[in-house]
Amino acid sequence: MYALLDCNSFFCSVEKVFHPGFQGKPLCVLSNNDGCIVALTPEAKALGLRRGDPIFKVQDIVQKHQVAVFSSNLQLYAAMSKRVFSIVRKMIPATEVYSIDECFCTLDGYGKFHDMERLMRSVVHRIQLYTDIPVSVGIAPTKTLAKVASRFAKKYAGYQGVCMIDNEEKRKKALQHTDLGDIWGIGRQTLGKLVSLQVCSPWDFSEKSAPWVRSHLYKPGIQTWMELNGKPSIETSIPANRSLCTSKSFGTMVNDLPSLRAAVASFASSCANKLRAQHSVAGAVTVFLFTNRFRQDLQQYFGSDMAVMSVLSSDTLEITRTALRILDRIYRPGIWYKKAGVVLTDIHMGNVVQQNLFDTITNRPSRGKLMQVIDDINHRYGIKTLRMSVEGTEKEQPWKSRSLYRSPNYLTDIHEILTVGS
């Protein structure tokens, strides 16, 4: 049996933890540069707001109903996510984090000694007690069915946070009362194909024969069909990325090279940190620049170039220097830029690296230890505690994303720690 633990409206729930006055009131969280709504509470949905709405188009609703608006603070959300999943791991060691607000727990063998519903309710209760984050749990023989069960646990209060599909009757009822498009693994194209074949519900799909499924769908669709029939078929362990990208739309357009160098250096540093987190190295660096395509009154330009490093590396200094050399080649003066990004490709595991006889870096082992020390300090004291001088301080950079409604980093920044009273 598998359990899917899903934090309810996670971004909004984190904001409400530190702003308890908004409990039961409409609240939404915005995307990068305070552009669109990316998360919202049921109270906000009841007002007609929807995920993806540009905030400037719904300002009348926001102001009329006094909807609380927050800028995204992924650093705060990641810190809270880490706390939630550490609680889960202490109670269910076989836990696999799937996303910032979801994890799968393997419950094989627990049924012999525990009432699994009661066990998972105790997990829900402990998370609520320690973090004040509401959680829903679905329990089922497969991960896809566990996802279905978690939706029922979230939707109906009678389940008390935990819904279990453990027999044929419950499976049939759950699939008959779930929309086909809500099934994990059924995307837009697959949904359209199934509907054209007169498949109208997950239950209809699960009732199809194996030859029919194999004749109409590819491997992912076949795996989903098997999962809906209670046969585990999907592996959710996250493989190392084959490419890594860090990019950002600027809060204010920039046209000077120093500002662009600071932005590209910051993005390259983030990419290198991601590489080391997955124990990988990269062989190629790409840098790109965009103008604002909506500003037809300004000169339009898209610049991009790639460079191959002599040795596969995850060294921040080496990757950043390569990225800055590319930037110098593609930069055009007099143009206003809206977005920049760094992409790392040719990624391999870092345990085996082919050396180069003409490598100009002669102290790679020492540099590797330096990177480890930098990572340890940044993980302990907060992202970008140690940074390259070329990056500057992001708060002082004109390219910094707009975040007029961002909450402080209560959990990771000693200067923004929560204070009580005055």
N, C-alpha and C positions, 0 to 999 in steps of 0.2 A: 504494500500500500504506500501511496505517496500523499503528502500534504503540501498544498500550495498556500503559503502565508503571504497575504497581500495587504499592505498598509492602505487604509482608506483615504482617498484624496490627499496623498502624502504631502505634497508641497504645501497645500492649505493647512493640513493638520499640524505641520511643523510650525507654521506661522502662528497658529492659534495656541500652541504650547506656550509661546513667549508673549502672546497678546490675548490672554484669557477673556478679555472683555468682548471679543468677537465670537464667542461660542454661540451657536445658533443664529448667527447673522450672515448675510451674504458676503462672500470674500472671494477674490480671484488673484491669481499670480500671473505675471506677464513674462513674455519671452525676452530675448536679447534686445537691448535698446528700447525696452518698454513698448514693444510693437503690438503683439497679439496676446490674447488670453491663452495660456497653456494649461492652467488648472483652475478649477472652481468648485465651490461647495454646492450641495443640493439646493441650498437657499438661493444661491446665485442663478442656478439653472432654472429655478421656478420663476425667475424674473424675465426669462427669455434669453439670457446670455448663453453663449455656446463656446466650446473650445475652438480656437482659431479665429474668433472675432477680432478684427483690429480695434484696439482700444479707442481710437479717435471716432470710430463709427458708432460706438455705444456709450459715449460720454453722457448722453442725456439720461439713459437708464442708470448709469453709475451715480450720477449726481442726484437724481430724483429719489433713489432708494438708499442713498448713502452706502454704497457698496465699498467695502474695504479693499484697497488695491495695493499689492506688493510687487516689487521687482524680484525677479528670480535671484536666489542666493544659493547657488549649487554647493558652495563650500559648507554652508550651514546645513543643507539638506543631506549632504554626504556624511557629515559628522553624526547627524541624528540616525541616519541609516546604519552606520557602523555600530552605534549603540544598540539599536533594535536587534540586529542580527547577532551581536555578541550575546544577548540574552537568549536568543533562540538556540545558539550553539551549546550553551551551557546545559540546556534541557534536552536537546536533540542533537547529538554530535554529528550525525550524518546529514548536514545541512549544506545546500548548494545555492549560493547567491545567484539569482538570475538577472536582476536589475536593481536599481537603486531602491525600489520599494517592494520587491518580490523575492521570495526564496522557496526552493523545494526542500522538503524534509523526507528522507527515506524512513519509513516506519516498519520495515520488514522485521518481524519478530516481536514487535511491541504488543501485538494483539494477544499474545499468550499471557502477558503479565499485567496489561493495562487495558482499561476502557479508553480507546483511542480518542473518542470525542471528548471525554472528560480530560484526558491528558492535554489535548490541544487547547481546550478552554482554559486550562491552567496556564498555558503559554500566553494566550491572549490576555488573560488577567494580569500576568506579571509584566508584560510589555506595557499595558495600560497603566499599571501602578508605578513602574519605574520611569516611563517616558511620556505618558499621557497621549500616546499615539494609538488611535483606534485601528484594529486589525481584523481582517476576515480570513477564515481558513476553510479550504475545501479539501476533503479527504476522499481518495478514490484509488482504484487499481492502476490507473495510468495518469500521467501528468496532464494530458488533455482533459480527461474527465475531472481531475482535481481542479483545473481552471474553471470548468463549468460549475462545479460545486461551490467554488469560492464566490462566484457571481450571485448564487442564491443566498449564501451566507451574508453577503454585503447588502442584498436587496431586502431581505425579510428578517425583521428583528426577532421573530420566533425561533430562529436557529441559534440565537445567543452567540453569534460570531463564528459558529462552526457548523458546516453542512457535510455529511458523509454519504457518499454513494457506495454502498457495500452489497447491493443485491440487484437482481435483474429488474425488479419492479421500480426501484429508485432510479436506475439508469434510464429506463424507458420514459419515465415521467419527466426526468430532467431534460432529456434530449427533445421531447415533444414540446416543452415549454421554453426552449432556447432558440433564438434566431440563428439561422445558418451562418450569417455574416459575423456572429459573435464567437464562433468557434476558433480557437487558437490553431493557426496553420492554414485557414481558409482565407486567402487573400481575395482581392477584387476580381482578378481574372478567373480564378478557380470558382468563385461564387457565381460569376456570370455564366460560366460553362455549366455548372450544376443546375442552375435555374433553367437554362435552356434545355436541359435534359429532364425537366419535370421533377427535379429533386428540390423540395420546398422546405425541408426541415432537417436538422441533424439526425433525427430518428429515421427519416426516409433514406438518408445517405448511409447510415449504419446498417440498414436492412438490405442494401444492394449486395449482390454476390461478388465473390472475389474475382471471377473472370470479367464481370462487368466493370469493376473498379479498375482493374489492370488494363482494360482495353480503352478506357477513357481518360485516365489520369496518369501523371508521372509519379515518381517515388515519394515526394512530400505528401501528395494527396492520398496515396496508398497507405502511408504511415499514419496519417490522420484517421483514415477509415479504420485501421487496425486499433488505434488508440480508443476510438469511440466504441469499439466492441470489446474493450477491456483487455487488450493485448499490448503491453508496453513495447513501443517501437521507436520512440524519439529520444535521442541523446542530447541533453541540454548543456553539457560542459562547453564552456566558451573557448574555442581555439585561439591561438595567437593571431593577431591581425596581420593580414598580408600587406596592408598599407595603413599608415597613420596620418591623420590630418588635424591640424589646429588652425582655425581661421576665425575671423571675427569681422562683422560690419562695424565700422567706426561710429561712435556717437556723434562726432563732428568730422566732416571731410577734411583731409589734410593734403598738402601739396609739397611739403618740404621733405627733403631726404632724411634729416636727422629723426624726425618723428616716425617715418616709415622704417628706418633702421631699428628704432626702439621696439616697434610693433613686431617686426619680423624676428628680431632676436628673442622677444618674449615667446612668440609662437614656436620657434625652433627649440627653445629650452623646454617648453611643455611637451613637445613631441619626443625629445630625448628622454624625459622623465617617464613617459608612457612606455617607451622602448624598454627601459631598465625594469619597469614594473612587471613586464611580461617576459623578462630574461631574454630579450632579443637584441639583434643588431641590424642596422640598415646599411645599404650600399649606395643609395641614390637619394638626392634631395631635390625637391621641386619647390619653387616659389612662384606665386601668382599675385597679380594686382588687378582690381576691378575699379572702374568708375561707377557712378550712379546712373543706371540706365533710364531712370525716371526723370533725370534732369537733361532733357534734350537741348537745353540752352547752353550746356557745357560740352566741352570736347570729350568724346567717348574714346576709351582705350582699354584693351585687355592685354596685359603682359604676362608671359609665363616662360620659364626656362628651367632646365634640369641640369644637374651636375652629378657625376659619379665619383664617389670617394675611392681612394686607392686601397683602403682597407675597410671591411665591414666594421661599423662602430656604433656605440650608443653614447659616446662622449659628448657632453653638452657643448664644450668649447669648440670641438672640431665641427660638429653639425652646424652650430651657429655661424662660425666663420664661413663655411661653405654657403649657407643661406644668404649671408650678407654679400658675398661675392656675386651671387646670382642677382640679388636685388640691384646692385650697382649696374648690372648689365641691362636690366629690363626697365629701370626707372627712366621716366621722361619728365623733364622739368616743365613747369607751367600747367600741369594737369592736376585736377582735384580728384583724389582717390577716396573711394567709399569703403573698400574691403581689401584685405590682404590675407594670405594664408601660406602655410608651409606643409608640404606633403612628403612623407618618407616612404620609399618603396624598396624593393629588393630586400625584404626582411627575412632573416633566418634566425634560428635559435643561436644563442650566444655562447654555447659550450664548445663549439668548434669554429674557429675563424682562420681563414687562410691568410698568412702573413705576406707582406710585400717587401722584397729585397731593398726597394728604394723608398721605403716609408720614412717620411721626415720626422715623425713623432717617435722618439727613441725611448720614452719612459711610459709606455702604455700601461704596464702593471700598476705603477704609482698613480697614474691618472685615473685608473679604474677604482682604486681605493679612495681617491679624492671624491669621485662621483658618489661613492657609497656614503661617505661622511656627509656630503651635501644633502643627499636624500634623507638620511637619518635625521638631520637637523630640521629640514623642512617638514618631514612627517611629524616631528615632535612639536615644533613651535609654529607650524602653519606654512601654507604654500607661499613660496617666494620670500621666505625669511632671508635666505641667501640667494642672491641673484647676480647676474653680470651687470657691470656698470653701464654697459650700452643700453640695457633695458630701461634704466631710470626707475622712477617710482610711477607705477601705473596711474595713481590718482592724479599725477601732475601732467599726464599725457593727453593731448587733444584727441587722440583716437580712442580713448577709454569709452566703453559702452555706456549709454545712458542708463542710470538705475536710480531714478529720483525717489523711489519708494522702497529701497532695499533695507531689510532689517540688518542690524549689526551681526557680526560673526560671534555670537554669544559663546560658542563651544570651542572655538579654535584661536581666538585672538584675545590676549590678555588685556589689550586696550579697549576692547569692546565687550568685556564680560558683563553679564547682567547685574544690575544694581537694584537694590530694593530700598525704597524710602528715599529721603533726601537729606 
